[in-house]
Amino acid sequence: MLYLKDTVYSFDTDQYEHFLEQWISGTRVLAGEELATDITTAVRDEFSTYDWIMEGLLKRAGFTIEKVQYAQGFLAEYICKKS
């Protein structure tokens, strides 16, 4: 079994810039400038991926995705079983 919870983008790729602007500005309002800056840095410098890519990686590695949950357009949880 594999449990994976990580940043995985699940929003419509045509809305990339709009989604990121809303996410960062909403965070700024709710949690302040420091966290908004951290998100900006993470989006720019980290190698997060999209849902369809992560699902393909898991399947290619021989896993069956038993359960997946996407939240807020940027967070994913997978429960997988080795096929």
N, C-alpha and C positions, 0 to 999 in steps of 0.2 A: 504494500500500500504506500501511497505517496500523498502527503498533504502539502499544498503549496498556497501561500497567501503572499501576494506581492502587488506592486504597481504594474497593472496591465491595462492599457487603454482599451475601452470598449465603446467609445463614442463614435459617431459617424465621421469618417476621415475627411469628408468634405467640410466639416465644421471645426477643423483643427484649431485655427486661430481664434475663432469665436469661443470655443469651449475653454481653451487655455486662459483667455482674457477673463471670462466669467469666473472660472475656478480661482484664479489669483486675486481678482478684485473682491470676490466673495470672502475669501480667506482673510484678506486685509481688513475687511469690515468686522468679521467675527473674531479673529484671533490676533490681528495686529500686523505691523509691517515686517517684523522679524520672520514670522512663519511664511508670509507671502514671498519674501526674498528667498527663503529656503526652497520653496516650491519652484520658483523661477530658476534657481541654480540647478535643482534636480532635473527639471525638464531639459535644460540646456546641456548638462554635463553627464547625466546618467544614461544608461542604455535600456530604458524601459521599452516594452514592445506592445503590440496590439493583440487583442483576443484571438483573432484568426491565426496569427503567427504562433502564439503560445500553444493553442490547441494542436496545430500541426506538429510542433516540436514534441509535445507529449506523445502524440500518436506515433510519430517516427521513432521515438525512444521505446516503443512497445507497450505504452500504457493505454488503458481504456479509461475514459473520463466518466466516472460514476456520477459525479455531481459537480456542478459549477455554479458559482454565484458571482455576478458582477454588481458593483455598487458605485454609484456616483460618477461613473464614466472613467474611473482611474484605478479601481481596486478590484482584485479578483481573488477568489478562493476556489481551489480545485481539490477534489478528492479523487484519486486515481488508483487503479489496480493494474498490476503488471499482467499483460495478456499472456 
